[in-house]
Amino acid sequence: MSEQPVVAGKASIPVEVEAGKTYYWCACGKSEKQPFCDGKHKGGAFSPMAWTAEETKTVRFCACKASGKAPLCDGSHKALA
């Protein structure tokens, strides 16, 4: 059985992003700096996902780690128990 990410939260995390800037989304769920990577994945099956903002605006990053549109939220957290 493959390693599953930790559910870091059951709601999206709004972040004001800057056009052209790259952000590193935590895919493992272990980071204490959600939704971004702090290196806690080291030695595990996960790596952070690089995402570059196309425009300056507020986006909603996934915290449940189940989004089909990772790193952004697609509402998958609503189906979690």
N, C-alpha and C positions, 0 to 999 in steps of 0.2 A: 504494500500500500504506500502511495506517495505521501510525502509530507504536506500537510495542509497549513495555510496561513492562519495566524491568530486573528480573531475578530477584534479589531482595535476600537470599534465603536459601531453603534447601530443608527448612525445619522451621518450625512455628508459633512464635510468640513469646508466652509467657504474661505477662499483665499483670494486676495487681490494680487493678480499676477501682472508682470510687466512684459510687454511685447518684446520678443527676441530673446528673452531670458530662459534658460533651461533649468528645470526643477527635477529633483530626484525623488520620486514617489516611493514610499516604503511598501514593498510587496509582501513582506513576511508578517507584518502586523506587530512586530516586537519593538519598534522604535518608540522612544519616549518623546519624540518631536513630531508626532503625527500631524499632517499626513506624509511628512518627509523622512527620508532615511537618516539614521544616526549611526549606522554601522553594526547594529545588533544582529543582523543577518549572518555575520561572518561565521563560517563553518557549517552553515545550513544549506538548504536546497534553493534558497531565494536570493535574488539580486535586485537592487533598486531599478525602477523603470525611469529612464530619462524622458522628459516631456518638455517641449518648447512651446511657450505661449505665442500664438499668432497675433494677439492684440492685448492691450492693457485693459483688463476688466476683472470682475469677480467671477471665479469658477468654483465649482463644488467638487472637491476631491473625494474619492471613495475611502471610507474608513473600515467598512466591513470586509474588504478584500475579495468580494464576490462579484463585482461589477463586470459586465460583459463589455464595457467601454473603458476599462481601466486605462489611465489612472482616475478618470472622471466618474462620478456617480451616475448610475442608471436606475437607481431606485431598488436595487436588489436587496438592500438592507430591510425593506418592508416585509420580505418573505422569511426573514430569520426568526427562529423561535425565541 
